[in-house]
Each structure stands twice: as C-alpha cells, then as structure tokens.
Amino acid sequence: MRSASGESEESPPRAKRTPAGAAVLRTDVTEAIRAAVFAELAEGGYGRMSIERVARRAGVGKTAVYRRWGSKLEMVIDMVSAVAVDVTELPDTGSLRGDIETVLMIAAHALRHPLATHIVPDLLAEAARNPAIGAILYETLSDNQRGIGTLLVDRAEQRGELTAPVDPDFLVDLVVGPLYWRLAVARAPLSAGYLAHLATAATTALTATPAP
C-alpha cells in the first residue's frame, strides 16, 4: 500500500505488529530527505529553505517530510544532532589525555563537515534574528557538550587524574575551543601532530589548575 507521497507503508509481519495506524518509514526516503535538507541549506540558507523545496528536491511529497519532522526547524536541529559527537561512541582510552585526543579527532572530522563550515554559521545568524531558533540550537549543542564533558570528567575522577573539581562545560570549551577557532573561523589547516599537542596542553591545564 502506498500513501499520497508515494512512500511504501506495507504492514510488518504479524509477529512484529505495530500499533494501528503506524506507518513504516522507508530508510531510503529518509536519507533522500536528509540529503535534500543539506543541499537546500548549503545553497540558500535557512531563511529560504521550505518543506516544499526540500520535498521537491528529494522527489517525495510533503506528507513524507511531515511524517518525520513537524517543521523545517526540527529537520535542521536533527541535522545538527546527527553530526555532533555521540557520547556513547567515545571509547575509554584509559587516560584523560587519550580521551581528549579522541574527542579532538572526532571533532576535527565533524568541523570539516559542510554543516559546520557553512550551515551552522548561517543558523547562528538566523538565531540572532529569531530567538526561538537560538534557544533550540543552544539547547541542542549545549546538551551534547555537557554530555561529553561530564563523561570525561567522571572517568578522570575515577582514575584519580584530577586534583580539583573541573566543570564539564569548561573542559569542552578548553579542549574544542582552539580547534573550532582554527578550522571553522581561521579556516587554517591542521599541521602534523597538532591534535596530539593540543591534547597534551589541555590535559596539563586541567590536571594542574582548577577551573574557575
């Protein structure tokens, strides 16, 4: 059976029944819409993007988009979350320095993504004009930052590596701030050994001096 958007809504096997009225969302359709969102944001920015334009580019009906996101803001926030560092994927390296270098490697990859180099700056500019966008964007990014910082601080405390309490937000500011400046603001390349050097410097600062 197909909806007006052309998306398949076949019922799952009886052994895995879903609630009445629930639709099976095709992964390929979702990915096509995500790709269309990125393309629209990169070409025209958040202000010019619309559900209609995204649906047309993805080759689906508007209904297929609205099944997944209630508004274009929801779509964009989902894009931001998709490229953020996933706390559950951070391995325990056995040391604060190792954990920090891992975060830097993941962050360096994320900051080279078009979302970080083109789309997030556009969203920040839009947020200055629209407080609602600013609040949601801040909440999404700060929640992710706090999760990373809390995880690294907890691990370091359990190992006895920290001599004084460290604020999780301060840790992430100290670690990722210089990298963000270099890649997203100055647009400068990373020299060989830069991430390792930054990880060592950040670890030295965090283990020697209490955060304000």
N, C-alpha and C positions, 0 to 999 in steps of 0.2 A: 504493500500500500504506500502511496506517495502523498505528501502534503502539497499545498499550493506552491510551496517553494521548490518542489521537486526533490526534496530530501526523503530518503527511504525511512519508513517508520515501521519496519517489519517487527512483529511480536517476537520476543525471545522464547527459547524453549520453555515448556511448561515447568521444568524443574527449576527454572530461574525466573519465575513470574515477577513482573514489576507491577507497581500499583496501577490501578485502572487510569487510563488517560496519559500515562507517562510515555514519552517518545524516546526512541533510541537515536542518539545523536551520532551521526557518522563522523569519524575522526578526520577523514579526508576533507569533508566540508568545513570542519572547524579550522583545520590548518590553512585551507584556502582563504577563509575569512581573516585569519591572523595575518597572513601574507598581505592581504589587501589593506588591512589597517596600517601595517608598517609602510607600505607604498604610499598610501594617502597622506600619512603624517609626514613622510620624508619630502613629498612633492609640494603639498600645500599647507602643511601645518595643522594644528588642532582646530583653529578657527574656521578653516574652510572644509574640514572633514565632516561628513554626514553619514548616517546609516545608509541612505540611498546610494551614495557614491561608493561606499565600501561593498554593499551588496552587488552593485553593478560590476565592479572590478572583480569580485570573487566569482561572478557568474551564478549567483543564487538570489532567491527572493528575500525581501526584508524580513519575512517571518523567520527564516533560518537564522538570521542575525539576532533577532529579538529573543529567540529561544535560549540563546547562550548569554546574552548581555542585555540589560534593560535600557542602556543608554550608551552613547559614544564615550562618555567619561568612564563607565565601567569597563568598556573594551580597552581603553588606554591604560587604566590602572592595572588591568590584568596583564598587559604587555610589559609594564614596568616590573611587576612582580615576577614575571617569567624569567627575566634575565638577572634578577637580584641573586646574591649569594644564598644558596639553600643551606641553612644551618644543619639540616640533617645529613648533608653530604660532606661535612667537614670532618676528616679523619683526625683521630688523636695521635699526633706525631710523637708524643712523649715529652715534649718540652714546649714552653711558651714561645720560644723563638721559632721552632718548627711550625707551630700552629699559625703564627703571624705570617711567616713566609708563604704558607699555603693560602691564607686569606689574600695575600698580595697577588699571588699568581692567578687566583680566580678573579679577583677584582680587576687586574690588568686585562684579562681576557674580556670581561664584561664592559670595561670602559672603552674598548675598541669597537664595541657593537654599535651599529647605527643609532640604536635607541639612545645611547649615552652621548654620542657625538653630535647628533642633530635633533633628535626628538625631545629628549629631556630638557635641553635649554629652551626649546620652543614652549614646552609645558610650563616651565618656570616663568617665562614671560607672560603666558596666559594666566598663570596663577596670580600674578601681580594685579591683573585686571578683574579676576574672578575669585573672590575669597573662598568659595565652595571648592573649587578645583585645588586651590592652595592647601586647604585643610586636609583634603583626602590624600593628596600627593605627599604631604608632610607625614601624615599618619602611616601611610604605606611604607615610606622609606625609613622613618624613624623606628617603626616596629621591627623591620628587618635588621637595622643597625643594632638595636638593643639586644636582639636575639643573638647576634654574632658576638657582641661584646660580653654578654653575660656568660655564654658558653666558654669563651677563652679565659675569662676571669675565674670562673668556677674551677676549671681544670688547673689553672696555675696555682690557685689557693690550695687545692687538694695535694698538689705536688710540693707545696711549701716554697714556691718560687717568688711570691710577692711578700715584701717586708711591711707593707702598709696597704690599707684598702684602696682599691682602684675602681673608679666609676666606669662601668661598661661603655657608656657613650664617649667618655674621654678616650678610652682605649682605641675605639674605632676612629675617632677624629684624628688621633695621633698617628695611627697606622695608615689609614686610607687617604687622609687629607693631602699629604705630599704627592701621592700617586695620582689623585684626582687632578691636582693642580698641573702636574706635568703632562698628563695625557689629554685631559678634557679642556683645560684652559690654555696652557702654553703650547699644546699640540707638539711637544718635543718627543723624540724617540727615546726609548729606554736603552741605556748602554749596558754592556755585558756586566753582570754582577750587581746591577742596580737594586734589584729586588732583595737580593741577599744582604746587601749593605744596609738597605732601609730596614729590613727585619732585625738586623743586629742592633742598629741605632735605636729603634723603637723599644726593643726588649731591654736594652741598657737603661733607657729613660724610665721605663715602667717599673723595673725592679730596684732602681736606686732612689727614685724620688716619688713621694706620694702625690697623687693627683690633687688639684685644688678643689 
